[in-house]
């Protein structure tokens, strides 16, 4: 879906998914290294998922409000 305005949303969504997967992989690497226990790595993955979803929602709302503004500026004409 590359029809102009909303293709940015898809690119950003894929970017956030990739960042989330990368940070979850880092948490698993810490587990394999011995820094994190199994429970801590699951907690890390949960926090990464929640933080990524929250940041993605905030980014999406900001982007969409700039693409399709609800309020438009107008000029008051005095007679």
Secondary structure, 3 states (H helix, E strand, C coil): CCCCCCHHHHHHHHHHHHHHHHHHHHHHHHHHHCCCCHHHHHHHHHHHHHHHHHHHHHHHHHHHHHHCCCCCCCCCCCC
